[in-house]
């Protein structure tokens, strides 16, 4: 392969037509065979930085595009898409301006809630950041130069604001002293809030620097390296560092004795062999970036092994234990013990490192080994059935209300969700150092799968259990240290039924620095907990805060979001500086507030007057879209299922004068067990329309109507598997959505495009195959299209290919490539590491489409993963998408026969051949328990 073709491929690879020569100086020749290797990219990284600079200058007006194209940002003729023009392209300026808007800072409150950090971020990274060498080992991508995870985002600066007594912010104080251009990560408060710790990395000559640990005095803002020796660096492959008290940190460092990385043998010592002569049943999903041989295993050990050291603010450094692959460090609440987890050999070639043998040990903070808590074997055989887990002790944590008490859970069904047994899980407790032969104490026995515990005190804890197949979830009230009080069920409901969600308990910070359920006392001495809920209703979410009596189950609503114009949420409890019950009249909470046109700001709500004080005043991120129109619309599927979507219209749009618009439908299917739950409204009509760097809402700036997130429920009631009627329900949902926007007169029936990412891309391809009467074209990003390549399950499908062959085949748009007649744009990251969505999926699907003469285009983004991050990549994706939409949606030049019959009087669509739904399925839809942001 010539050096010129290497650089062409490093810039962008089109699968439509050959790329013309690049008018740049060629790179030095390299004896590469086949694909470009990551290890060969060091010398190319600097070249890519020049390309990034060129793209940036193009955004500023110094475009290399032809003058006409540069003026509008849009191709001026059809050749722009079909000619395979070289290099990265820029979308229209109105899209660029939104994507390049400065990002807002991330906020972090001090432990005492009296100060706020503003963690500043940069805009999109250049492609040269992604082009740096990386190792892909055991499911982890590693930057070997910095000895940390590759592709990490970072902060560029830290500002501190004091939260004044009246709730306003004081002037900003910048943390200073670290090198210019530093990349900052892992920002952590000391427990007393007097110091910050963070990592600093300085890259030079497109080579990643190693991570150094810095500390800063919060009062003065002065920062300095923690280690006096310049040879001590962080190892941040897994954990990085943790405060063990107010003056000491336990740090994962690169062992000083470590030499050069192992070299790959030029001649292998033997063949690669895997054996199952014991006839074990081992079914695993399609994991990526796995170890391939013993060299990979040695390289993983090289980068992942850490030496723990205790480092004090006075500069004292003390080694702790021996080097190992440490994955987590957890101090006890009383700062006397450390629970340290590590992984060890034998490793596996078929599962990632999270399933490697795991050892959990207990130490004192001064380095004395106490005991081994568990040593779990390699877990290659966890069943693929949803709700299956690893055998042995899992979820080992410290009780936050006790100085040094451990708790954990152990499965009783061998970890296999298909095994019927009672109890299924048992939760245990035990002191860090048991005396007189004490045995672990049973906290609670569960018939569903353990889902977590919220602790309060010796008389109250909430234990959660759930079961995905039935969507059942239960909350138990237990008295941890009162054996005469029997556990009882507090809530027993369906996790899909958002209308019945009572909310989650709010937590307060203890004197030990842990978080427990907050108790609130009214003037009549009655005691309550605080339940923070999203407040789902048929009109949309109306978040609330309730006083809840655990004993009587009575509740009193003490705060609720404004439902007429705003969407407000409770973010955190701010009045938690003392232990014990909190008087209601001293309650103080942090809330967020936003509307359709006003971006999110943060407020303090102060009792008893419920005084509201605004503490942030962030500018509107894209004022050019400030007057956009947003509406949450409801409509019905032909089987009676209620559906919802968010309809967005461009600023200044007047339906009477402007008429129907081109429309982009962007969605992601979800799986449900009941029609009633599927039809419930999720989200709020008053939420601010956040626009990400690849959001479909960007096309509001191009005059499109956007139907965002129309619900596409795939329902399997009772014993029915949802995926067995996937295509039927998918098409019915899409028909209802398109018919609604056409009936409203905002979408032109012949100019409706469909798109999605990941499982949404899978949806897009299926809709173009099975509902060609609905859409004029499609955009599918990072999808999986052939389910036979994921034979041991995908999404929430836990049947294998051999158990549900027809479902796998009928769901796969690859198998229906001959039916796709509408233009489809496929985009995929060349280094997608998401389980199931290998880049090969798009390659093979494109070949199948091309083999049937389908109007299609494949764009492979060098160095990108499942989501796209480099500015060059993102801008090019937006350019590709915009050109595709302009050509095949706005202008309708696909030269395909119309498959729709339009009733112009009633503005409805009906299929006219080729659109009959075939049986095909799909799934998704996990819901996770929400907790307060602290």
N, C-alpha and C positions, 0 to 999 in steps of 0.2 A: 504494500500500500504506500503510495507516495506521500511525502510530507504535506503536499497541497491538499490531497484528499482527506488527510487527517484533520487539518484545520477546518476544512469545509464541514466535516462531520462534527467537529467540536463546536461549530457555530450553530448549525441547525441541520437536521436530516429530514428531508421530505421523501415520502414514498410514492410521489406522483410522477415526477419527471426528474431527469438528471439535473444536478446543480451546475450552473455555469462557472467558469474559473473565477477565483477570487483575486481581485487586483490588489494583492498585498505581497510583501516580501515573503518568500517561503521560509518555513521553519527548517532547521537541520534535519537531514534524513535520519530515520530510525528503522532498524530492522524489525518492523512489526508484522506479525502474521495475523490476519483476521481482524478482530475487534480491538479497539484502542483500550489498553489496560490502564487502570487507575494509577498504577505506579509509574507510568510513563508521562503523567500529566504535569509533573513539577515544572518542566521547562516551558510548558504551554500556558501555565497559569498567568505569567506576566503578559503574554500576548493577549490573553482574554481580558486582562484588566484594561488594555488599550481599547478593545472592542467595547467594554463597558463604558469607558470614557466617551467613546464615539456615540454610544447610545444616549448617554447623558447630555452630550452637547446637542444631539438631535432634538432632545426634549426642550432645549433652550432656544431652538430655532436654527441651529447649524446642522441641518439635516443633509444626509447624503442621498436622499430620495430625489427623483426628478422634481423640478420646481412645482409643477402642478400638483403632484402627489404630496409634496411637502406642505403645500399651502393648506390642504384639506385633511391630510393624514389618511386619505382613502385612495385606494387604487382607482385610476382614471379610466382603465379599460379592462376587459376580461383577461388580458394576458397576465395581470398581476397575480392571479391565483394559479394559472396553468403553466406559467413559464418557469416556475421553480427559481425565482430570483434569489440571489445569494444574500446571506446575512440575516441578522435579526431586524425586525421591522417595528415601527411605532404605530400605535393606534391613533385615531383622531385626537387633536389637542384637548377637546372637551372631556375625553376619557382620561388622557394622561394627567390632566390637572387634578382630577379627583384622586387618582391612584398615588400621585406624588405628594399629596397633602401631608404635612408633618404629622407624625403619629402623636397621640396624646400620651402623657406619662402614666406609668403604673403607680398606684398609691400603696403605701405600707404604713400602718399605724404602729406606734411604739407600744411596748407592753403596758405602759401606764395610760395609754390613749391621750397623751398630752402633746405628742408631736406626730407629724406626718412626713414620710419620705415621698418625694416626687422622683421616681426612677425614670430617667430620660432615655428615649430610644431613638435610633436612627430610622431612616426610611428603608426601602427595600435594599437588600444586599446585592452586590455585584456578582456576576457569574463566576468571577475569579475566586470568590470565597468557596463556592461549591466545587470548583475544579481542583482544589487542593487534594493531595493524596489522602486516601482513607482506607482503612482495613475493615472488612466485613466479616465479623467473627461471632459465632454463637448467637445470632440475632441482634448484635450490637454493631453500630458503625462507629469506628474509632479514628480520631485524628491522632496519628502516631507522634507527630511533632509536639503537640501540646499535651498528649496523654489524657485526653478527655473525649466525650462524645463529639463526633463531627457534626457540622451544620447547626451548632448551637446559636440561638439568638443571644443578644447581650445588651447591656445598658451602656450608655455613653457618658452618663453623669448622674450625680446624686444631689438633690437639693432637700434641705430640711426646713420645714415650716413649724413653728410653734402654734399649737391650738390654744387661742386665747380664752380667757374665762367667759367672754361673751359669745364664744363659738366661732369667731372669725379667725382667719389665718394671719400670723405675723409675717414679717418679711422673710424672704428665702435666704438661707445660708448654704453655700455650696461646700460640699466635701472637697477638699483640695489636698494636693501633695503627691498624688499619683501621676504617672507619666502621661504626657499628652498622647491622645489617640488610644488610650487604654480601653480594653474590652472588659467590662465588669459583669460578674456573675455571682450567684449564690449569696445575695445580700441578706444578712441575718442580724437581728438585734440580740444583744446580750440580755439576760433575763431581767436585769435592773434597768435596761433602756439607756445606759450611759455610754455604751460602745456599739459600734457596728463592725461586723466582719464581712469580708467579701474577697473574691478572687480577682486578680488583675492579670491581664494577658496583653502583651504588646507584640504585634506581628511586624516582621521586617522582611522586605524583599519577597513578598507573597509567600512567606513561610510562617507557619503558626509558631508563636512563642509559647513557652511553657507557662503554667499558671502559678502565680505567687499569691500567698495569703497575706492580705492587708487588714489592718484594723484602723478604725477612726474614732476619735473622741467626739461624741455628739455635741458637746457644749462648744468646743472650739472649732470643730469642722476639720481639724488636722488629721491627715491619714499617714500611715507609715507601714512598712513591711513588718509582719509579726516576727519573722525569723531573721536573726542577725546574719546567718550564713547565706550567701547567695546561691548555694548548691541544693537547698531544700525546696522542692517543688510539689505542688498538689498532684495527686492522682485522683481524677474526678470521673473515672469510668463508671463507678457506681456511686457510693456516698462520697462526700468531700470532707466536711468537718462539722462539728457540733459543739456548742457551748456546754460544758459539763458543770460549770458554775460561773459566777460573774467575772472571774479573772482567768479562767483556763479553758482551752479548747482541746478536743481530741481530733487529730487531723490525719487524714489518709495521705501519705506522701509516697513519692517514687523512691524505692529503696536505694540508698546511696551506693550499695555494692552492685547495682544492676549494670550490666555491660551493654554491648551492642545487641540489637534484636537478632534472633536466630535467622540464619540464611536458609532459603529453600534449597534442598539438595538438587543438584543438576540431574542426578540419576536416582530415581526412586528406589528405596530398599526392597520394595515388593509391591504386589497389587493391593488395591483397596478392597477390603472384604467386609461385608456385613452378613451376619448369619442369623437364622431363626430356626435352628435345628431342634429347639425345644418346643416349637409350635405355639409360641405365645401369640395371643391376639393383640396386636398393636396397631391402632388406627390413629393417624394424626392429620391435622389440617396441613395446608400447603404453606408451611413456614418458609421464610427466606433468610438469606445471609447466614446459613448454618455452617458449622465446621465441616470441612471436606476431607481432612486427613490429619495425620499426626503433626505435620508442620503447622497447620492452622491451630491445633490445640496448644502447641508450644508458644505460638505467637500470641494467642489469647492469654496464656499464663504470663507472658512477658509484660504485656500492657496492663493486665488487670490486677496483678499482685501489688499489694500496698504494704508499706510499713506504717503502723499506727504510731503517732508520737503525741505526748501530752505537751502542749505549749502554753506557757503562761504569758500574761501581758508584760511581765518584767523581763522577758527574753529567755527564761529557763525552758529547756527542751529535754524531754525524757522519753526514750523509746518505750513502746508498750507492746508486749507480745512479740511474736515472730511474723514475718511477711506471709500474707495469705491473700486470697481473693475475697476481701471484705465487701459485703454488699449493703450493710446497714449498721448504724450505731445508734443506740437508744438509751439515754441516761434515765435512771429511775427518778421519780418526782422529788425524792429527798437528796438527790445528787450523790448517793453513796455507791450505787451499782451501775454497771454498764451491761446492757444486753447487746451482744455483738454477733451478727450473722455473717456467714461466709459460705462460699460454694467450693467444691473440690472435685477431683477426679473420682470415678471414671466419667468422662464427658460423653456426649452423644452427637451423632451425625444427623439425627432426624428431628430433634427438638431444640429450641433455643435455651439459653443459659438459665432462664427462670425455672426450668425443670431439672437442672443438674442437681446432684446430691447437695443437700443443704444442712449446714451445721449451725446450731445456735448455742452460744456459750454465755455464761454469766461471770463477770469479773467485778472486782471493786475498782473504784476510780483511781486508786493508787497502783493498780497493776497486778493485783493478786487474783489468780484464777480460783473461782468458787466451784462451779460445776457445769456439766454439759446438760442443756435443756433438751436437746434432741439432735439426732443425726439422721436425716431423711435420705433414703436411697434415691437413685435416679428414677425420674417419673416419666418414662416414655409411654406408659400404658394408661394414662388418664383417659377414660372413655370420652367419645366426642359428644355424647348426649348432653344437652344444656343442663346446667346445675350439677354436673359432675365435678369432682374436686380431687385434690391430691390426698393420698393416704397419710395418716400420722398427724402430729400436731400441726396446726396452721393458725394464722392470725394471732400470733403471740404478742401481747402488749402489756404495758404496765397499767394497773388501775389508776386513773388520774386523781381519785379521791383518797388514795392511801399512799404512805411514804414509799413502800417497796413491795407491792403485791402484784404478782403476775396473773394473767388470765389468758386462756386459749380455748380452741375448740378442736374436737376430734370426731371424725366421721365414723359412723357405725355401719355404713353400707358399703365399705370398701371404696368409697368415692364414686361409686357407680349410681347415677340417677335412675337407672332402670331397675335397680334392686329394691324391692319393697321390704321395708324393715321399720320397726318402731322401738326406740327413737332412732332418728336418722343422724342427728348430731347431738353431742353433749358438750356443754361449756363448763370448763373447770377453772378453779382459782387455787393459788398456792403462794405462800410467802417466799421471798427471794432465798432465804436460808431456812428451810424447815427444821424444826427442833423436835427431838424425841421421836424421830421416825414418823412425823406427820405425813399423811397422804394427801394428794390433791383433793380439794373439796368440789363437789358438784354444785355449780351455780344454777344450771337449768338444763332440762332435756327437751329436745325439739323434734317434731315430726316432719318439718320442712327443712330447707337448707338454711343454716345460720347466715344472717345478713348484717351483723354488727350489734354493738351495745353502746348506749348512752348512759354514762354514770352520773350520779348525783351525790349520794352519801351512803352511809351504812344501811339506810332504810329504803333507798330508792335507786333503781336502775331500770332502764328500758331495754329489753332484748328483742331484736328483730329477727324474723325468719320469713322466707319467701320460697315460692316454687314457680319457675318460669312457665312450665307447661300449662298450668291452670291459672296463672297470673295471681295466685293467692298470696297475700302478704298479711302477717300478723305482728302485732306489737304486744309484748308481755310486760307486765309490771312485776318486778321481783324485789325482794328485800335482801340484799346480799349478805348481811350479817345478822339477820333475825330469822332463826330457823323455825320459829313458831308461826311465821306468816307465809301462807302458801301463794305461789305465783298465780296470777290471773290475767286473762286477756283484756287488754285495753281497747285495741282496734283489730278488727278482722274484716278485711275488705279485698277488693280486686285492685291490683296495682294499675290496671288500665282505667279504672273509674276515677278520673281526676276530679270529678265533682264532689266525691266523698272524702278527698284527702284532707285530714284534719290539720296538717302542718307538722313541722319538726320542732323539737324543743330548742330554745335558744340557750347558748352556753355562756358561762362567765369564766373569767380567768381567776385561778386560785393564787394564794400566796406562794405556792410551789411553782407557779408558772404553767400549770396544766389547765385544762378546760373541762368544766363539769356543767350539768344542767343547772340553770339559774332558778332559784326560788324567789318569789316576790310575795311580800306581805302587805296586806291592806291595813287600814287603821283599825279595823275590827279584829285584827290578829289572825284572820284567815289566810292560809298560805296557798299559793298557786305556782304553776310553772307557766312559761311563756311559749306559746305555739306560734311559729312563724310560717304562714301558708301562702301559696300562690293564688288561692281563691278562684279556681276555675269555675266559670258560670257559662250559661248559654250565650251571654253577651260578651264573653271574653274574661280574661283573668283580672281579678280585683284583689290584689294581695292584702293580707290582714295580719294583725297581731292580736292573739287572744290570751286572756288570763284563763287558765284551765285548772280545775280542781281534780286531781288524780282520783280522789276517793269518791266523789259524787258525780264526776264527769260533767259537771256544769261548767259553762264557759261564759266569758264576758268579753266582748270585742272592745278593745281599748284604742285601736288604731286601724284605719282602713285607707287604702289608696283612693285618691280622687278618681272617679270613674267617668266624669264628663269629658275632660280634656287631657288629663295626665295619666301616666303609668308610673306608679311609685312602688318601691320594694324596700323591705327592711334588710339592711346589709349586715349590721353588727350591733351588739350591745356595748354601749360605751361606758356605762356606770358599773364597772365590775372591779373596782380597786380594792375592795375588802371582802373577806370571806363571810359566810352566813347569809341570812335572808336579806334581800334588798327591799327597802321601803318603796312602795309604788310612787310616792311623791318625789322620790329621788331618781326615778327612771330617766335614762338618757339613751337614745338610740341613733344610729347612723342610717339614713335612708338615701335612696337614689330617686331622682325625679326626671322624667322625660316626657315628650309628647311627639306627635307626628312630625312636628317641624322644629322642635327644640331638643338639642342633644343632651345627653345625660349629665346632670350635675348632682353634687352630694350635699346633704343637709343634716343638721342636728335637730332632733325633735326632743324637747326638754319638758318634762313634767314638773309640776302639776298643770301648768297653763298650756302644755303642748305647744310651746313656743317653737317656731321653725326658723332656723338660722342657716343661710346658705354659706357653705365653706369653699366651694369651687366655682369658677366662672370660666370654664373651658370655651374657646371659640367654636363656632360651627365648623365642622371639618370640611364641608362642601357647600358653601353658601349659595352656589349657583343652582342647587337643587332644594333650597330651603322651602320653596313653595310647592313642592310636589304634592300630588293627591294620593292619599292612601285610604283604602277601605277594606275591612274584613268582610268578605261576602260569604253567603251561605246558599247552598243549592243541594239538589238531591240526585243520587244515582238511581238508575232505573229499577234496582232491587229494593229501593226505599232507604238506603243508607244515606244519612245526612253528611254532607261534605262541606269543607270550608277552604278558603284561600285568601291570600292578601293580594289585592289588586292595587297596582301603582300606575299612575298616569303622569306624564311629564308636566313640569310647571307651565302654567298658562294654557293648558289644553282646554279647548271648548268643543264639546262633541257636536254642537249644532253647526259650528263653522268648519271644524277640522275633519269631521267625519271619522269613520273607523280607522284605527291605527294598525301598523304591523305589531304583532304581539309575540313575546317570548314567554313560554311556559317552562318553568324550572322547578323540578321536584325530586322527591326521594320517597319510595314506597315504605310503608310501615305495616307490621303484622299485628293482628288482633285476634282475640278469642270470641268477641261478641260484637254484634252490629251496633248495639247501644253505645258501647265504649268507643267504637270506631267513629261514631258520629258526634262525639263530644267536642266542644270548641277548646282549642289550646292556643295560648297566646293572647295578646291584647291588641285591639285596634289602635290604641294610643301609644304603642311602643315606637321609639325612634328608629327609623330605617337605617340601621348600620350597613355601610357599604364596604365590603372587603375588597382586596386587590383583584379578585377575579369574580366578583359578584355580578349576577345578572342585572342588578339594579343600575349598573353603569350605563346600560342602554336606555335609561330614561333620558340621559343627556343626548341621545341620538334619536329621540322622538318615538321610542317604542312604548307600548303598553306592556307591563310586566305582570304576569300572574305567578307570584312567588309562593312556593310551598303548597300548592293545592294538595289536599289530603288524598292519598291513594292507598286506602286500607285494603290489605289482603287478609281476608277473614276466614278462619277455620274454626267453626263452632263445634263444641262437643268433642267427639273423637275425630272429626274431620281435620286433615292436614291442610293448612292454608295454601301451601304451594301447589296443591293438586288442582286448584282453580285460579292459578296466578294470572295467566294471560286474560282469561275471561273478566276477572275483576279489574285488572289493569286497564284494559280497553274501556270498560264501562265507566271507570272513574275519569279517564281522559275525555271520553265523549261528553260526560256531564260538565266538565270544566270548560271545554271549548264551546259547547253549546251556550253556556252561561255568559261568557264574555262576548260572544257574537250577538246573543239576544239583547245584551245591554247596549249594543251599538258602539263599543269601544274597540273591538277587534275586527279586522277584515277577515272574513271566513277563508280566503285563499292565501292569507299572509300570517299564519300562525306557525311559529317554529317551536321546537321542543328541545330541552337540554337537561343535562344532569352530570354529576360527578360521582365516580365510584359506582355504588349501587344505582344511583340516578342515571349513570351512563348505560348500565345494563337495561334499565327501564326505557331509556331513549331508543336504543336499538330494537327492543321488542315492540315498541309502539310504531316505529317506522315499518316493521315487518308485518304487524297484525292490525294496524289502524292507519293505513296510508291515506284514508279519506280525511283524516283530521289535520295533518301537518304537512307543511310545504318543504321542510328540511329539519335536520337535527344536528346537535353538537353533543358529542359523548366524550367525556374526559376521564381517563384513568379507570376504565371499566374492565370487567371480566365478562366474556361473551360466550364461552364454551364451558359449561358446568361439568363436563366429563374430565376437565383438567383440575377440578377440585372435588375428587371422588369421595372424600370423607367429610362432606358437609361444607356449608357456606352460610354466611349470615346466621340465621337461627334455624336453618335446616339441619337437623341432626341425624337424618337417615342417610345411608351411604348410597352411592350410585347403584350398587347391586340390589339394594332394598327398594329403591324408587327410581328404576331406570327410566320409565316413561316420563316421570316428572323432570328429571335432570335433562332429558333430551328435549322435551317440549318447551322447557323454560329457556333453553339456550338460543339466543338469536343467531349464533353461528350456524345452527341447524336450519335456520330460515333465511340464510343470506340470499337465497334465490328469490325471496319475496320482497326484498328491500329495493324499491324503485325510486324513492325520494333521496335527495342529496344528504349525505351524512359525513360530517367532519369528525374524525377521530384524533384525539390528542392524548399523549401518554408520556410520563416521565421515563427516561431511559433506565433509571435505577430505582424503579418502584419497589419498595420493600414491604408493602402491605400484603397481608396474607390473602392469597387468592387472585390478586390483580397484577400478576406478572406482566411485564411489558410484552411478552410473547402473546398475550391474549389479544392485544390490538394488532400486532403484526399478522397473526394468523387470520383474524377476522377481516382485516383489510384484504388479504390475499383471497379469501373466500368471496368477498364482495367484488373484487376486481375480476375474479374468475367467472362471475356472472354478469359482468358489464355494468355494475352499479356505479352511479355517479358518487364518487367517494374520494376522500383525501385523508392521509395519515401524516401527522406531525409528531415526531419523536423529539423530546426535549433533552438534550445532553445534560447529564449530571443531576437531573431533577428526580425527585422521589414521587410518592403518591400525591402529595400536594406540591405546588410549585412555589418557589421562594425567590429566585434571582430576578432582579429587575428586568434583565434582558428577556428572560423566559416569559415572565408575566406580561410584559408589553407585547411580546410576539404572540402569545396566546390571545390577547385582546385584539390584536390586529387581524389574526386569522379569523377569529370569531366575527369581528365586525365586517370583514370582507365577505364572509360566508352569508351572513344575514342580509347584507346589502344586495348581494347578487341573487340569492335564492329565496329570500323572503320579501324584501322591499320591492325588488325589480322582477322577481319571479321568472328567472331565466333557466330553470332546470330542464326545460324541454320534456317534461313528463306529462303523461295524460292525467287529467283531473279525475280523481276518484271520488269526488263529492258532488252531491246534488244540493243546491242552496235554495231554500224556501225564502225568497227575498222579502216576502210580506211578514213572515214570522221570525226570520233570521235564525233558522235552525239548520243543523247539519244532519245528513243521513248517509249511511254507507251505500255505495253503488258498485258492488262487485269488489272482490279482493279484500274486503274489510271484515268479513265474518270472523268473530273471535274464535281462536282455537284454544284448546285447554293447555294451559301453561301456568306456572306458579312463581311465587316469590315471597321473601320475608324480610323482616327487620323489626326493631321496636323494643329495645331494652329500655327500661326507665330506672334511673339510679336515685337513691335517697338523697335529697338535698339537705345540706347543712349550712349553717350560718357562716358567712365569710368573716374570718377573724383577723 
